[in-house]
Amino acid sequence: MAAVTVGGVVPVQAGATTDPVQRALDVMTHDDRFPGAIAAVSGAPRDRTVRSGVGDLRTGRPVPYDGRVRMGSNTKTLLATAVLRLVERGRIQLDAPVERYLPGVVRGNGNDGRTVHIRHLLQHTSGVPDFVAHLPFTPENILTERYRQFSRQELLDLALAHPPTFRPGEPGRWAYSNTGYELLGMVIEKVTGHSWRHEVTERVIRPLHLDTMYLPRAREYDLRGPHPRGYLVLPDPTGLVDITEFDPSSFGAAGMLVSTPRDYNRFLTALLGGDLLSPRMLAEMTRTVPVPMWPGAEYGLGLIRTPLTCGGHFYGHSGDVPGYSTMAGVAVDAAGRTGRSATVAVTRAPEDMAEGLRLLETVDTALCD
């Protein structure tokens, strides 16, 4: 399908509403001019889904209430959960070197799998370079290159052609690395004999009956079921283009999940509620270090901890891929009790920090209201 080129977003007037989440979404589609936005809020006083803007700029159709979106790096929380379930069963050791499972794979330019531990990969304290920073996408070629299939080796080669960002586990150092999660997918495959997609599906998605959540197959460019279209901002005079179709291989094990916001809430609620991991392993997952992602952010093992304006904090993640940006979390009070969960998605990536923080503020609104 050819890209749909449109000069801009059809404005949606932010009408009067008593729902603060609706107001927050309307600000994003009206003031920030995101094409569409959707939020699912689960927990007291009731579960609800809120939408704003349009789901298809060509037809003007609204955002589907139960539409699927690309979840980007929210995938990492599922992959980390699958890894930790294997840790519980003695198949993987958290503080073992990657070399034990993938001999000779992490090598070159100062990268050394003998000094990188599984925990480092999960917490982005490995110093392993990030392949995303070196993907060959440019504004001039992305519409044609989006169908390119990347092999795992290509992704690793892109990363390991560069020296490490810092020594693995170096105190006070942290750098986001999608490569680390690609390596974790390989570790899962080595110890189970199955693909990481299979293991995440069988150990996380299927036990929770998350029917709208899936990991795309190779060369599965479009999204299954109802979904809002995703858009990309290109330099003038092109403007917004439809980028819904995209080969998921460039996201790798770090970011290819597709889900409705409602099902992602169900996953996070089950995870933080202790339905997937033992108390000991959940404590490992939620042990965090400060990170420079946004004010107050701390990173655990595939989970981000963020303070709430109403007290307590939330555990969740965020994700950005061409066409979609998402943020999700479960509220946890000072006593450790879980509360509401919320997942917010918009149908283009934020263009600056202010737009990104708007997603954070909307999750905060949903969890605190």
N, C-alpha and C positions, 0 to 999 in steps of 0.2 A: 504494500500500500504506500502510495506516495505521501510525502509530508504535506500537511495542511498548513499553508502560510496565512497568517492573519496579522494585521497591523497592530492590534492591541487587544486588551480585554474589554469585553462589554461590561460597563460598570453595573454593579448591583447596589442599589441604594440601601444603606444601613437603616432599616426601619425600626420603629419603636418595638421593643420586646422586653419582657421581664426576665428572660433567660440570659444570664451573663455569658454563658458559653456561646449562645447564638450571637450576642453582640460582638464578642471577640472574633468569631469567624467572619462576621459582616465587615468588621474593620479590615481584616486581611484581604477580603475580596474587593472591597470598595476603595479603601485608602492605599493599600499596598498593591492592589490590582493582581492578586493571584487569581487565575481563572476559576478555580473551585477549591472548596475546603470541606472537610468532613471531620466530625469528632464523635467518638463513641465514649460514653461515660457509664461505668458499671458500678453498682453499689447504691447504698441508701441516698436519697429516699426511693429512687427507682432507676432502672437502666434506661438509657435513652441514646438516640443517635441524632445529631444535629448537622445540618448541611448549609452551605451558602455558595453563591456563584453558579456557574454552569459546569456540567460535566463534559460537554462537547461544544466547542466554539463554532463548529460548522453547522450543527443542527440546533443549538440552543437548548438541548436536553439538560435537565437538572442533574446534579451529582446523584448517583444511586444511593439510597439510604444504606444498603448493605453492599456497597461496591468494594471490589478488591483494588489494592494499590501495591506498588513495589515498596517493600519495607526497608530496603537498603541495609544499613548496618545494624538494624534491630535483629537481623539474622544472627549476629554474634551471640546474643543472649541464648538463643536456642542451641547453637553449636557448643557454647560453653557448658550448657546444661547437659548435653549428650556426653561431653568429655568428662564432666564431674560424675555422671552416673557410672561411667566406665572406671573412674578412679575408685568409687565406692566398691566396685566389684573386683578390684585388684588388677584390672587389665592395664591401667595407666597409673603412673606415680607422678604426683604433682611436681615434685622437686627433682625429678629425673631429667638428665639432659636430653635434648631432642635427638642427639646422636644415637641414643639407645634404640630408638624406634625408626629413625631415618638415617642410617649410617651414610656419611659422605654427601648428604643432600645440601646441608647448609655449609658452604665452603666458598672461599674466594674473596678477595679484596678486604681481608680482615674479618669476615664473617666466619664464625666457627660454632657449629652445632654442639660441640663438646662443652661449651660454656653457656649455652642458651637452654634454660629449663622450661618445662611445660607451663609452669606458673608465670614465667616471664612473658610467654606468648599470650596467655589469657589476659594479662594485666597491662599489656603494651609497655613492659619494662625490659624488653629484649634488646632494643637498639637495632633490630633487623630493619633494613630500609623498606619503605612502603612502595609496592609496585604501582599503586594508583597515581603516584606523583609522576610516573614515567610512561603512562599509557599514551599511545600516539594519537590522541584525539585533539583536534583543533576546531575552532569555529568554521574553518573552511572545509574540513573533511568529515565532520561528525555525522552528517546526514547519510553519507555513503558508508563510512566505516562502522556505523552502529550495528551492521549485520555481520561484522567480522567475528569469527570464532577464535578465541584465544585458548591455547592449550595451557595446562598447568605449568609445564616447563617454561613456556614463554613468559608467564607471569613471574615465576621465580627468577628467570634470567634477567628480566627488567629490574627486579629489586637487587639481586646479588651482584649486579654489575657495579654497585656502589658500595662504599665502605659503611660500616655500621654507624648509626647516629651517636651511640655511646656504648660503653661496656655493658654487657647484660647484667641487670640488677644493680647498676651503679646508683648509690644512694641519691635521692632527690631528682633523678632523671626519669623522664617519661616522654614517649612519642608514639602517637597513634600509628599502628602498622597493620594494614589489611593483610600483608604477607604473613604475619604471624598466624592469622586465622586460616589462611590457605594451608599452612604447614600443619595446623591442628586437624584440618580435614584429612590430610594425608596420614597423620598419626592414627586417627580413628580407623581408617581403611587398613592400615598395617596390622592393628591388633584385633580387628574383627573379621577381616576378609570380605567385608561388604563396603559398598560406596558410602561416603559420609551422608549423602542424601537419604539413603536407605536407613541408616542408623538414626538420624535425626527424626525421620518420619516415624520409625518404629518405637523409639524411646521417648519421644516428646509429643509429636503431633497426633498420632493415632490413639495413644492411651487417653488423651483428653478429648477425643472426638471433635477435633477442630476441622470441620468439613470444608471451610473456605480457605484454609491455609495450605500452601503447597510450595515445593521447590521445583522450579521449571526444569523440563528436560532440555537436552542439548538442542540448539537451534529452535527453541520454542520462543518466538519473537514477541508474540502478542500475549495478552492476559486472558485467562479463562473467565467465563461468567460475566455478570454485570460489573462494569468498572468505569470510572471517569477517565477521560483521555489525559495524558501527561504532556506537558509543554516545556519547551526550551527557549530561552531568550538568546537570539543571535544579534550581532551588531546591525544597526540601521543600514539599509532600509528594510531588512528582512523581518525583524520583530520576532513575534512568537511563532514557533513551528511545532507541529505535533510530533512528539518523539516517543509515543507510547510503545511502538515496536522497537525492541532493542535486544541484541543477543546477550543473554545473561552470563555468558562465560567471562566477560570482562569484570564482573562483580565477584566471581569465584565463590568460595565457601564463606567469604566475608560479608556478602551482601545480596544474595539473589532471592531471598524469601518474598513470596506474595501472600497477602492476607487481607481480610477485612479488618478494620479497626476493632470491631466487636470480638472477633476471635483472638486477636492479639491481646486484648484485655483478659480474656479467659485464660490464656497462657500465663501472663504475668501474675494474675491472681492465684493460679494454682502453684506457680513456682514459689512466690513469696509466702504462700500459705502452707508450704511444706509438703505438697502433694507429689513432688518430683524428686526431692533430695532429702536426705537425712538432716536433722538439726545441725550436726557437726559439719556436714558438707555445705549447707546453706550459710553457716557462719563463715566458712572459708570464702565463699562466693561474695559475701557482703563485707568482707574486710577490705577497706579502701585506702587509696593514697590520693593526695590532692593533685588535681590536673588542671591545665590551663584551657579548658573547653569553654566554660562560661562561669559567671560568679558562683563560687561555692561548690563547684563540681568536684567530685571524687570518683575514682574508678576502682572497681573491684575486679572480679573475674568474669568479664562479660556483662557487667552491670555498672550503670552510672548512678551515683547517689547525689541528689540535689536538694538543698533546703527549700522548704515551703514557706510562703509568706505568713501562713496561718499557724506555723509551728510544726515541728517534726520535719520530715523529709520525704522524698519519694525515690524509689529505685526503679530504673527503667533503662531506656536507651534512646538514641536518635538515629536517623538514617537519611542520607541524601544520595540519590542517583538521578541521572537525567530524566526529568519529567515529574519527579515526586520528592517530597520531603516529609518526614514523619518524626514524631516524638511521642513516647509512651512512658507511663509510669504507674506505680502503685504507691499510695500514701501509706506511710508508717509513722505512728506517733512515738512520743518519747519513751513509752513503755514497750515499744516493739510490736504493737498491735497493728495489723494491716487494715486499711480502709478501702476507699474507692480506687478504681483504676480508670485511666483515661488514655486514649490514643487519638492523636490529632494528625491529619494528613492534609497537605496542600498539593496542587497539581503543577507546580514547577518548583525548582530549587530556589531558596532565598538568594538574592543578589548581594546582600551585605549582612553584617552582623545584626543590625537593627531588625531586619526581617526575620533572621534566625531566632532572635530573642523573642519575637512575637509568638512563635510556636511554643517556646518555653513558658511564656506568660499565660498562654491559653491553657496549657496543661495544668499550670498552677491554679488558674481560675476554676477549672473543672474539678480539681481535687479539693479545693478549699471552700468553694461556694456552699 
